[in-house]
Amino acid sequence: MNIDLIKLGQKIKFERVKRNLSQEKLAELASLSVHGLSNIETGKTDIRYTNLLQISKAFDMKICELLDFSL
């Protein structure tokens, strides 16, 4: 499955902002570095399944909801 990294990053940022979380707080909740999260949000880096799972758990979402790009 090909994932559009830019759309995924936009969705993660959308969900983060909707929840009034800073990048620092989401990175902490998902056990990621702020730099790594920033690269994910901007689509500059591929995302590992484990990181996607950690982010979805931090948002209390299922991965399939996070991959739904119909914002």
mmCIF file of the N, C-alpha and C atoms, coordinates in Angstrom:
data_MODEL
# 
_entry.id   MODEL 
# 
loop_
_atom_site.group_PDB 
_atom_site.id 
_atom_site.type_symbol 
_atom_site.label_atom_id 
_atom_site.label_alt_id 
_atom_site.label_comp_id 
_atom_site.label_asym_id 
_atom_site.label_entity_id 
_atom_site.label_seq_id 
_atom_site.pdbx_PDB_ins_code 
_atom_site.Cartn_x 
_atom_site.Cartn_y 
_atom_site.Cartn_z 
_atom_site.occupancy 
_atom_site.B_iso_or_equiv 
_atom_site.pdbx_formal_charge 
_atom_site.auth_seq_id 
_atom_site.auth_comp_id 
_atom_site.auth_asym_id 
_atom_site.auth_atom_id 
_atom_site.pdbx_PDB_model_num 
ATOM 1   N N  . MET A 1 1  ? 0.836   -1.177 0.000  1.00 0.00 ? 1  MET A N  1 
ATOM 2   C CA . MET A 1 1  ? 0.000   0.000  0.000  1.00 0.00 ? 1  MET A CA 1 
ATOM 3   C C  . MET A 1 1  ? 0.880   1.239  0.000  1.00 0.00 ? 1  MET A C  1 
ATOM 4   N N  . ASN A 1 2  ? 0.652   2.142  -0.912 1.00 0.00 ? 2  ASN A N  1 
ATOM 5   C CA . ASN A 1 2  ? 1.362   3.409  -0.949 1.00 0.00 ? 2  ASN A CA 1 
ATOM 6   C C  . ASN A 1 2  ? 0.604   4.434  -0.133 1.00 0.00 ? 2  ASN A C  1 
ATOM 7   N N  . ILE A 1 3  ? 1.306   5.076  0.769  1.00 0.00 ? 3  ILE A N  1 
ATOM 8   C CA . ILE A 1 3  ? 0.699   6.110  1.600  1.00 0.00 ? 3  ILE A CA 1 
ATOM 9   C C  . ILE A 1 3  ? 1.237   7.455  1.133  1.00 0.00 ? 3  ILE A C  1 
ATOM 10  N N  . ASP A 1 4  ? 0.348   8.401  0.921  1.00 0.00 ? 4  ASP A N  1 
ATOM 11  C CA . ASP A 1 4  ? 0.742   9.758  0.577  1.00 0.00 ? 4  ASP A CA 1 
ATOM 12  C C  . ASP A 1 4  ? 1.262   10.409 1.852  1.00 0.00 ? 4  ASP A C  1 
ATOM 13  N N  . LEU A 1 5  ? 2.585   10.548 1.960  1.00 0.00 ? 5  LEU A N  1 
ATOM 14  C CA . LEU A 1 5  ? 3.204   11.032 3.188  1.00 0.00 ? 5  LEU A CA 1 
ATOM 15  C C  . LEU A 1 5  ? 2.823   12.465 3.504  1.00 0.00 ? 5  LEU A C  1 
ATOM 16  N N  . ILE A 1 6  ? 2.613   13.281 2.485  1.00 0.00 ? 6  ILE A N  1 
ATOM 17  C CA . ILE A 1 6  ? 2.219   14.669 2.725  1.00 0.00 ? 6  ILE A CA 1 
ATOM 18  C C  . ILE A 1 6  ? 0.808   14.723 3.300  1.00 0.00 ? 6  ILE A C  1 
ATOM 19  N N  . LYS A 1 7  ? -0.109  13.943 2.723  1.00 0.00 ? 7  LYS A N  1 
ATOM 20  C CA . LYS A 1 7  ? -1.482  13.920 3.243  1.00 0.00 ? 7  LYS A CA 1 
ATOM 21  C C  . LYS A 1 7  ? -1.517  13.345 4.653  1.00 0.00 ? 7  LYS A C  1 
ATOM 22  N N  . LEU A 1 8  ? -0.720  12.314 4.909  1.00 0.00 ? 8  LEU A N  1 
ATOM 23  C CA . LEU A 1 8  ? -0.671  11.737 6.242  1.00 0.00 ? 8  LEU A CA 1 
ATOM 24  C C  . LEU A 1 8  ? -0.142  12.765 7.241  1.00 0.00 ? 8  LEU A C  1 
ATOM 25  N N  . GLY A 1 9  ? 0.898   13.464 6.870  1.00 0.00 ? 9  GLY A N  1 
ATOM 26  C CA . GLY A 1 9  ? 1.448   14.506 7.738  1.00 0.00 ? 9  GLY A CA 1 
ATOM 27  C C  . GLY A 1 9  ? 0.444   15.603 8.021  1.00 0.00 ? 9  GLY A C  1 
ATOM 28  N N  . GLN A 1 10 ? -0.299  15.992 6.985  1.00 0.00 ? 10 GLN A N  1 
ATOM 29  C CA . GLN A 1 10 ? -1.331  17.019 7.160  1.00 0.00 ? 10 GLN A CA 1 
ATOM 30  C C  . GLN A 1 10 ? -2.422  16.523 8.107  1.00 0.00 ? 10 GLN A C  1 
ATOM 31  N N  . LYS A 1 11 ? -2.782  15.264 7.989  1.00 0.00 ? 11 LYS A N  1 
ATOM 32  C CA . LYS A 1 11 ? -3.823  14.691 8.855  1.00 0.00 ? 11 LYS A CA 1 
ATOM 33  C C  . LYS A 1 11 ? -3.336  14.650 10.300 1.00 0.00 ? 11 LYS A C  1 
ATOM 34  N N  . ILE A 1 12 ? -2.101  14.251 10.509 1.00 0.00 ? 12 ILE A N  1 
ATOM 35  C CA . ILE A 1 12 ? -1.551  14.204 11.862 1.00 0.00 ? 12 ILE A CA 1 
ATOM 36  C C  . ILE A 1 12 ? -1.527  15.609 12.461 1.00 0.00 ? 12 ILE A C  1 
ATOM 37  N N  . LYS A 1 13 ? -1.084  16.575 11.676 1.00 0.00 ? 13 LYS A N  1 
ATOM 38  C CA . LYS A 1 13 ? -1.064  17.961 12.170 1.00 0.00 ? 13 LYS A CA 1 
ATOM 39  C C  . LYS A 1 13 ? -2.479  18.446 12.458 1.00 0.00 ? 13 LYS A C  1 
ATOM 40  N N  . PHE A 1 14 ? -3.427  18.147 11.574 1.00 0.00 ? 14 PHE A N  1 
ATOM 41  C CA . PHE A 1 14 ? -4.822  18.535 11.764 1.00 0.00 ? 14 PHE A CA 1 
ATOM 42  C C  . PHE A 1 14 ? -5.353  17.984 13.088 1.00 0.00 ? 14 PHE A C  1 
ATOM 43  N N  . GLU A 1 15 ? -5.103  16.703 13.328 1.00 0.00 ? 15 GLU A N  1 
ATOM 44  C CA . GLU A 1 15 ? -5.581  16.062 14.558 1.00 0.00 ? 15 GLU A CA 1 
ATOM 45  C C  . GLU A 1 15 ? -4.872  16.650 15.786 1.00 0.00 ? 15 GLU A C  1 
ATOM 46  N N  . ARG A 1 16 ? -3.595  16.941 15.652 1.00 0.00 ? 16 ARG A N  1 
ATOM 47  C CA . ARG A 1 16 ? -2.837  17.525 16.768 1.00 0.00 ? 16 ARG A CA 1 
ATOM 48  C C  . ARG A 1 16 ? -3.376  18.910 17.129 1.00 0.00 ? 16 ARG A C  1 
ATOM 49  N N  . VAL A 1 17 ? -3.580  19.745 16.130 1.00 0.00 ? 17 VAL A N  1 
ATOM 50  C CA . VAL A 1 17 ? -4.080  21.100 16.355 1.00 0.00 ? 17 VAL A CA 1 
ATOM 51  C C  . VAL A 1 17 ? -5.513  21.054 16.903 1.00 0.00 ? 17 VAL A C  1 
ATOM 52  N N  . LYS A 1 18 ? -6.338  20.151 16.350 1.00 0.00 ? 18 LYS A N  1 
ATOM 53  C CA . LYS A 1 18 ? -7.717  19.995 16.816 1.00 0.00 ? 18 LYS A CA 1 
ATOM 54  C C  . LYS A 1 18 ? -7.757  19.679 18.308 1.00 0.00 ? 18 LYS A C  1 
ATOM 55  N N  . ARG A 1 19 ? -6.752  18.948 18.776 1.00 0.00 ? 19 ARG A N  1 
ATOM 56  C CA . ARG A 1 19 ? -6.689  18.559 20.184 1.00 0.00 ? 19 ARG A CA 1 
ATOM 57  C C  . ARG A 1 19 ? -5.882  19.551 21.019 1.00 0.00 ? 19 ARG A C  1 
ATOM 58  N N  . ASN A 1 20 ? -5.486  20.642 20.393 1.00 0.00 ? 20 ASN A N  1 
ATOM 59  C CA . ASN A 1 20 ? -4.727  21.699 21.068 1.00 0.00 ? 20 ASN A CA 1 
ATOM 60  C C  . ASN A 1 20 ? -3.434  21.167 21.688 1.00 0.00 ? 20 ASN A C  1 
ATOM 61  N N  . LEU A 1 21 ? -2.743  20.299 20.932 1.00 0.00 ? 21 LEU A N  1 
ATOM 62  C CA . LEU A 1 21 ? -1.470  19.752 21.378 1.00 0.00 ? 21 LEU A CA 1 
ATOM 63  C C  . LEU A 1 21 ? -0.317  20.418 20.638 1.00 0.00 ? 21 LEU A C  1 
ATOM 64  N N  . SER A 1 22 ? 0.742   20.706 21.343 1.00 0.00 ? 22 SER A N  1 
ATOM 65  C CA . SER A 1 22 ? 1.958   21.185 20.688 1.00 0.00 ? 22 SER A CA 1 
ATOM 66  C C  . SER A 1 22 ? 2.683   19.979 20.091 1.00 0.00 ? 22 SER A C  1 
ATOM 67  N N  . GLN A 1 23 ? 3.624   20.252 19.205 1.00 0.00 ? 23 GLN A N  1 
ATOM 68  C CA . GLN A 1 23 ? 4.437   19.154 18.679 1.00 0.00 ? 23 GLN A CA 1 
ATOM 69  C C  . GLN A 1 23 ? 5.199   18.485 19.816 1.00 0.00 ? 23 GLN A C  1 
ATOM 70  N N  . GLU A 1 24 ? 5.660   19.283 20.759 1.00 0.00 ? 24 GLU A N  1 
ATOM 71  C CA . GLU A 1 24 ? 6.414   18.744 21.886 1.00 0.00 ? 24 GLU A CA 1 
ATOM 72  C C  . GLU A 1 24 ? 5.559   17.774 22.698 1.00 0.00 ? 24 GLU A C  1 
ATOM 73  N N  . LYS A 1 25 ? 4.309   18.143 22.967 1.00 0.00 ? 25 LYS A N  1 
ATOM 74  C CA . LYS A 1 25 ? 3.433   17.295 23.771 1.00 0.00 ? 25 LYS A CA 1 
ATOM 75  C C  . LYS A 1 25 ? 3.064   16.012 23.025 1.00 0.00 ? 25 LYS A C  1 
ATOM 76  N N  . LEU A 1 26 ? 2.729   16.122 21.727 1.00 0.00 ? 26 LEU A N  1 
ATOM 77  C CA . LEU A 1 26 ? 2.404   14.919 20.961 1.00 0.00 ? 26 LEU A CA 1 
ATOM 78  C C  . LEU A 1 26 ? 3.619   14.016 20.856 1.00 0.00 ? 26 LEU A C  1 
ATOM 79  N N  . ALA A 1 27 ? 4.784   14.598 20.621 1.00 0.00 ? 27 ALA A N  1 
ATOM 80  C CA . ALA A 1 27 ? 6.007   13.793 20.542 1.00 0.00 ? 27 ALA A CA 1 
ATOM 81  C C  . ALA A 1 27 ? 6.219   13.035 21.855 1.00 0.00 ? 27 ALA A C  1 
ATOM 82  N N  . GLU A 1 28 ? 5.988   13.697 22.962 1.00 0.00 ? 28 GLU A N  1 
ATOM 83  C CA . GLU A 1 28 ? 6.125   13.049 24.268 1.00 0.00 ? 28 GLU A CA 1 
ATOM 84  C C  . GLU A 1 28 ? 5.106   11.915 24.420 1.00 0.00 ? 28 GLU A C  1 
ATOM 85  N N  . LEU A 1 29 ? 3.852   12.179 24.078 1.00 0.00 ? 29 LEU A N  1 
ATOM 86  C CA . LEU A 1 29 ? 2.796   11.167 24.206 1.00 0.00 ? 29 LEU A CA 1 
ATOM 87  C C  . LEU A 1 29 ? 3.051   9.953  23.314 1.00 0.00 ? 29 LEU A C  1 
ATOM 88  N N  . ALA A 1 30 ? 3.651   10.193 22.142 1.00 0.00 ? 30 ALA A N  1 
ATOM 89  C CA . ALA A 1 30 ? 3.886   9.117  21.176 1.00 0.00 ? 30 ALA A CA 1 
ATOM 90  C C  . ALA A 1 30 ? 5.306   8.547  21.253 1.00 0.00 ? 30 ALA A C  1 
ATOM 91  N N  . SER A 1 31 ? 6.086   9.009  22.218 1.00 0.00 ? 31 SER A N  1 
ATOM 92  C CA . SER A 1 31 ? 7.473   8.548  22.395 1.00 0.00 ? 31 SER A CA 1 
ATOM 93  C C  . SER A 1 31 ? 8.311   8.768  21.138 1.00 0.00 ? 31 SER A C  1 
ATOM 94  N N  . LEU A 1 32 ? 8.165   9.953  20.554 1.00 0.00 ? 32 LEU A N  1 
ATOM 95  C CA . LEU A 1 32 ? 8.932   10.342 19.375 1.00 0.00 ? 32 LEU A CA 1 
ATOM 96  C C  . LEU A 1 32 ? 9.745   11.586 19.697 1.00 0.00 ? 32 LEU A C  1 
ATOM 97  N N  . SER A 1 33 ? 10.745  11.862 18.882 1.00 0.00 ? 33 SER A N  1 
ATOM 98  C CA . SER A 1 33 ? 11.448  13.133 19.023 1.00 0.00 ? 33 SER A CA 1 
ATOM 99  C C  . SER A 1 33 ? 10.623  14.223 18.333 1.00 0.00 ? 33 SER A C  1 
ATOM 100 N N  . VAL A 1 34 ? 10.789  15.445 18.786 1.00 0.00 ? 34 VAL A N  1 
ATOM 101 C CA . VAL A 1 34 ? 10.077  16.563 18.161 1.00 0.00 ? 34 VAL A CA 1 
ATOM 102 C C  . VAL A 1 34 ? 10.513  16.690 16.702 1.00 0.00 ? 34 VAL A C  1 
ATOM 103 N N  . HIS A 1 35 ? 11.796  16.525 16.455 1.00 0.00 ? 35 HIS A N  1 
ATOM 104 C CA . HIS A 1 35 ? 12.318  16.604 15.088 1.00 0.00 ? 35 HIS A CA 1 
ATOM 105 C C  . HIS A 1 35 ? 11.696  15.520 14.206 1.00 0.00 ? 35 HIS A C  1 
ATOM 106 N N  . GLY A 1 36 ? 11.605  14.317 14.740 1.00 0.00 ? 36 GLY A N  1 
ATOM 107 C CA . GLY A 1 36 ? 11.001  13.210 13.987 1.00 0.00 ? 36 GLY A CA 1 
ATOM 108 C C  . GLY A 1 36 ? 9.536   13.485 13.677 1.00 0.00 ? 36 GLY A C  1 
ATOM 109 N N  . LEU A 1 37 ? 8.793   13.982 14.671 1.00 0.00 ? 37 LEU A N  1 
ATOM 110 C CA . LEU A 1 37 ? 7.387   14.305 14.459 1.00 0.00 ? 37 LEU A CA 1 
ATOM 111 C C  . LEU A 1 37 ? 7.245   15.421 13.438 1.00 0.00 ? 37 LEU A C  1 
ATOM 112 N N  . SER A 1 38 ? 8.094   16.416 13.514 1.00 0.00 ? 38 SER A N  1 
ATOM 113 C CA . SER A 1 38 ? 8.055   17.516 12.549 1.00 0.00 ? 38 SER A CA 1 
ATOM 114 C C  . SER A 1 38 ? 8.271   16.993 11.131 1.00 0.00 ? 38 SER A C  1 
ATOM 115 N N  . ASN A 1 39 ? 9.226   16.089 10.963 1.00 0.00 ? 39 ASN A N  1 
ATOM 116 C CA . ASN A 1 39 ? 9.489   15.504 9.640  1.00 0.00 ? 39 ASN A CA 1 
ATOM 117 C C  . ASN A 1 39 ? 8.302   14.675 9.148  1.00 0.00 ? 39 ASN A C  1 
ATOM 118 N N  . ILE A 1 40 ? 7.612   14.013 10.062 1.00 0.00 ? 40 ILE A N  1 
ATOM 119 C CA . ILE A 1 40 ? 6.422   13.245 9.689  1.00 0.00 ? 40 ILE A CA 1 
ATOM 120 C C  . ILE A 1 40 ? 5.312   14.197 9.249  1.00 0.00 ? 40 ILE A C  1 
ATOM 121 N N  . GLU A 1 41 ? 5.095   15.259 10.020 1.00 0.00 ? 41 GLU A N  1 
ATOM 122 C CA . GLU A 1 41 ? 4.027   16.213 9.698  1.00 0.00 ? 41 GLU A CA 1 
ATOM 123 C C  . GLU A 1 41 ? 4.252   16.927 8.367  1.00 0.00 ? 41 GLU A C  1 
ATOM 124 N N  . THR A 1 42 ? 5.499   17.136 8.009  1.00 0.00 ? 42 THR A N  1 
ATOM 125 C CA . THR A 1 42 ? 5.791   17.823 6.750  1.00 0.00 ? 42 THR A CA 1 
ATOM 126 C C  . THR A 1 42 ? 5.966   16.851 5.584  1.00 0.00 ? 42 THR A C  1 
ATOM 127 N N  . GLY A 1 43 ? 5.879   15.553 5.853  1.00 0.00 ? 43 GLY A N  1 
ATOM 128 C CA . GLY A 1 43 ? 6.010   14.558 4.799  1.00 0.00 ? 43 GLY A CA 1 
ATOM 129 C C  . GLY A 1 43 ? 7.428   14.363 4.318  1.00 0.00 ? 43 GLY A C  1 
ATOM 130 N N  . LYS A 1 44 ? 8.406   14.820 5.101  1.00 0.00 ? 44 LYS A N  1 
ATOM 131 C CA . LYS A 1 44 ? 9.810   14.723 4.703  1.00 0.00 ? 44 LYS A CA 1 
ATOM 132 C C  . LYS A 1 44 ? 10.404  13.351 4.942  1.00 0.00 ? 44 LYS A C  1 
ATOM 133 N N  . THR A 1 45 ? 9.723   12.544 5.724  1.00 0.00 ? 45 THR A N  1 
ATOM 134 C CA . THR A 1 45 ? 10.264  11.228 6.062  1.00 0.00 ? 45 THR A CA 1 
ATOM 135 C C  . THR A 1 45 ? 9.156   10.189 6.022  1.00 0.00 ? 45 THR A C  1 
ATOM 136 N N  . ASP A 1 46 ? 9.549   8.982  5.749  1.00 0.00 ? 46 ASP A N  1 
ATOM 137 C CA . ASP A 1 46 ? 8.613   7.869  5.788  1.00 0.00 ? 46 ASP A CA 1 
ATOM 138 C C  . ASP A 1 46 ? 8.269   7.607  7.249  1.00 0.00 ? 46 ASP A C  1 
ATOM 139 N N  . ILE A 1 47 ? 7.131   7.013  7.483  1.00 0.00 ? 47 ILE A N  1 
ATOM 140 C CA . ILE A 1 47 ? 6.719   6.735  8.850  1.00 0.00 ? 47 ILE A CA 1 
ATOM 141 C C  . ILE A 1 47 ? 6.688   5.228  9.077  1.00 0.00 ? 47 ILE A C  1 
ATOM 142 N N  . ARG A 1 48 ? 7.280   4.809  10.158 1.00 0.00 ? 48 ARG A N  1 
ATOM 143 C CA . ARG A 1 48 ? 7.253   3.392  10.523 1.00 0.00 ? 48 ARG A CA 1 
ATOM 144 C C  . ARG A 1 48 ? 5.877   3.046  11.075 1.00 0.00 ? 48 ARG A C  1 
ATOM 145 N N  . TYR A 1 49 ? 5.509   1.792  10.900 1.00 0.00 ? 49 TYR A N  1 
ATOM 146 C CA . TYR A 1 49 ? 4.213   1.338  11.426 1.00 0.00 ? 49 TYR A CA 1 
ATOM 147 C C  . TYR A 1 49 ? 4.131   1.573  12.928 1.00 0.00 ? 49 TYR A C  1 
ATOM 148 N N  . THR A 1 50 ? 5.219   1.296  13.642 1.00 0.00 ? 50 THR A N  1 
ATOM 149 C CA . THR A 1 50 ? 5.197   1.468  15.101 1.00 0.00 ? 50 THR A CA 1 
ATOM 150 C C  . THR A 1 50 ? 4.963   2.929  15.481 1.00 0.00 ? 50 THR A C  1 
ATOM 151 N N  . ASN A 1 51 ? 5.547   3.862  14.729 1.00 0.00 ? 51 ASN A N  1 
ATOM 152 C CA . ASN A 1 51 ? 5.331   5.282  15.004 1.00 0.00 ? 51 ASN A CA 1 
ATOM 153 C C  . ASN A 1 51 ? 3.895   5.688  14.692 1.00 0.00 ? 51 ASN A C  1 
ATOM 154 N N  . LEU A 1 52 ? 3.359   5.163  13.606 1.00 0.00 ? 52 LEU A N  1 
ATOM 155 C CA . LEU A 1 52 ? 1.965   5.433  13.252 1.00 0.00 ? 52 LEU A CA 1 
ATOM 156 C C  . LEU A 1 52 ? 1.040   4.911  14.352 1.00 0.00 ? 52 LEU A C  1 
ATOM 157 N N  . LEU A 1 53 ? 1.350   3.744  14.875 1.00 0.00 ? 53 LEU A N  1 
ATOM 158 C CA . LEU A 1 53 ? 0.562   3.158  15.955 1.00 0.00 ? 53 LEU A CA 1 
ATOM 159 C C  . LEU A 1 53 ? 0.652   4.022  17.212 1.00 0.00 ? 53 LEU A C  1 
ATOM 160 N N  . GLN A 1 54 ? 1.844   4.485  17.545 1.00 0.00 ? 54 GLN A N  1 
ATOM 161 C CA . GLN A 1 54 ? 2.025   5.329  18.733 1.00 0.00 ? 54 GLN A CA 1 
ATOM 162 C C  . GLN A 1 54 ? 1.266   6.645  18.600 1.00 0.00 ? 54 GLN A C  1 
ATOM 163 N N  . ILE A 1 55 ? 1.291   7.241  17.419 1.00 0.00 ? 55 ILE A N  1 
ATOM 164 C CA . ILE A 1 55 ? 0.569   8.496  17.195 1.00 0.00 ? 55 ILE A CA 1 
ATOM 165 C C  . ILE A 1 55 ? -0.929  8.260  17.288 1.00 0.00 ? 55 ILE A C  1 
ATOM 166 N N  . SER A 1 56 ? -1.404  7.192  16.667 1.00 0.00 ? 56 SER A N  1 
ATOM 167 C CA . SER A 1 56 ? -2.841  6.911  16.712 1.00 0.00 ? 56 SER A CA 1 
ATOM 168 C C  . SER A 1 56 ? -3.288  6.651  18.153 1.00 0.00 ? 56 SER A C  1 
ATOM 169 N N  . LYS A 1 57 ? -2.473  5.972  18.948 1.00 0.00 ? 57 LYS A N  1 
ATOM 170 C CA . LYS A 1 57 ? -2.811  5.747  20.360 1.00 0.00 ? 57 LYS A CA 1 
ATOM 171 C C  . LYS A 1 57 ? -2.828  7.058  21.131 1.00 0.00 ? 57 LYS A C  1 
ATOM 172 N N  . ALA A 1 58 ? -1.888  7.943  20.840 1.00 0.00 ? 58 ALA A N  1 
ATOM 173 C CA . ALA A 1 58 ? -1.851  9.247  21.510 1.00 0.00 ? 58 ALA A CA 1 
ATOM 174 C C  . ALA A 1 58 ? -3.123  10.044 21.204 1.00 0.00 ? 58 ALA A C  1 
ATOM 175 N N  . PHE A 1 59 ? -3.669  9.855  20.001 1.00 0.00 ? 59 PHE A N  1 
ATOM 176 C CA . PHE A 1 59 ? -4.907  10.536 19.607 1.00 0.00 ? 59 PHE A CA 1 
ATOM 177 C C  . PHE A 1 59 ? -6.155  9.748  20.024 1.00 0.00 ? 59 PHE A C  1 
ATOM 178 N N  . ASP A 1 60 ? -5.974  8.546  20.576 1.00 0.00 ? 60 ASP A N  1 
ATOM 179 C CA . ASP A 1 60 ? -7.077  7.648  20.901 1.00 0.00 ? 60 ASP A CA 1 
ATOM 180 C C  . ASP A 1 60 ? -7.913  7.363  19.653 1.00 0.00 ? 60 ASP A C  1 
ATOM 181 N N  . MET A 1 61 ? -7.203  7.031  18.571 1.00 0.00 ? 61 MET A N  1 
ATOM 182 C CA . MET A 1 61 ? -7.812  6.745  17.279 1.00 0.00 ? 61 MET A CA 1 
ATOM 183 C C  . MET A 1 61 ? -7.316  5.388  16.789 1.00 0.00 ? 61 MET A C  1 
ATOM 184 N N  . LYS A 1 62 ? -8.046  4.822  15.849 1.00 0.00 ? 62 LYS A N  1 
ATOM 185 C CA . LYS A 1 62 ? -7.560  3.644  15.133 1.00 0.00 ? 62 LYS A CA 1 
ATOM 186 C C  . LYS A 1 62 ? -6.690  4.130  13.984 1.00 0.00 ? 62 LYS A C  1 
ATOM 187 N N  . ILE A 1 63 ? -5.749  3.304  13.575 1.00 0.00 ? 63 ILE A N  1 
ATOM 188 C CA . ILE A 1 63 ? -4.875  3.678  12.467 1.00 0.00 ? 63 ILE A CA 1 
ATOM 189 C C  . ILE A 1 63 ? -5.691  3.974  11.207 1.00 0.00 ? 63 ILE A C  1 
ATOM 190 N N  . CYS A 1 64 ? -6.730  3.183  10.963 1.00 0.00 ? 64 CYS A N  1 
ATOM 191 C CA . CYS A 1 64 ? -7.532  3.412  9.754  1.00 0.00 ? 64 CYS A CA 1 
ATOM 192 C C  . CYS A 1 64 ? -8.189  4.787  9.780  1.00 0.00 ? 64 CYS A C  1 
ATOM 193 N N  . GLU A 1 65 ? -8.509  5.300  10.955 1.00 0.00 ? 65 GLU A N  1 
ATOM 194 C CA . GLU A 1 65 ? -9.077  6.655  11.049 1.00 0.00 ? 65 GLU A CA 1 
ATOM 195 C C  . GLU A 1 65 ? -8.008  7.691  10.713 1.00 0.00 ? 65 GLU A C  1 
ATOM 196 N N  . LEU A 1 66 ? -6.801  7.432  11.136 1.00 0.00 ? 66 LEU A N  1 
ATOM 197 C CA . LEU A 1 66 ? -5.709  8.362  10.846 1.00 0.00 ? 66 LEU A CA 1 
ATOM 198 C C  . LEU A 1 66 ? -5.357  8.360  9.371  1.00 0.00 ? 66 LEU A C  1 
ATOM 199 N N  . LEU A 1 67 ? -5.588  7.231  8.711  1.00 0.00 ? 67 LEU A N  1 
ATOM 200 C CA . LEU A 1 67 ? -5.282  7.139  7.276  1.00 0.00 ? 67 LEU A CA 1 
ATOM 201 C C  . LEU A 1 67 ? -6.451  7.582  6.394  1.00 0.00 ? 67 LEU A C  1 
ATOM 202 N N  . ASP A 1 68 ? -7.548  8.021  7.007  1.00 0.00 ? 68 ASP A N  1 
ATOM 203 C CA . ASP A 1 68 ? -8.667  8.558  6.251  1.00 0.00 ? 68 ASP A CA 1 
ATOM 204 C C  . ASP A 1 68 ? -8.376  10.036 5.987  1.00 0.00 ? 68 ASP A C  1 
ATOM 205 N N  . PHE A 1 69 ? -8.046  10.350 4.748  1.00 0.00 ? 69 PHE A N  1 
ATOM 206 C CA . PHE A 1 69 ? -7.602  11.706 4.393  1.00 0.00 ? 69 PHE A CA 1 
ATOM 207 C C  . PHE A 1 69 ? -8.732  12.645 4.013  1.00 0.00 ? 69 PHE A C  1 
ATOM 208 N N  . SER A 1 70 ? -9.968  12.241 4.188  1.00 0.00 ? 70 SER A N  1 
ATOM 209 C CA . SER A 1 70 ? -11.079 13.129 3.865  1.00 0.00 ? 70 SER A CA 1 
ATOM 210 C C  . SER A 1 70 ? -11.315 14.076 5.041  1.00 0.00 ? 70 SER A C  1 
ATOM 211 N N  . LEU A 1 71 ? -10.422 15.051 5.156  1.00 0.00 ? 71 LEU A N  1 
ATOM 212 C CA . LEU A 1 71 ? -10.441 15.978 6.297  1.00 0.00 ? 71 LEU A CA 1 
ATOM 213 C C  . LEU A 1 71 ? -11.758 16.696 6.379  1.00 0.00 ? 71 LEU A C  1 
# 
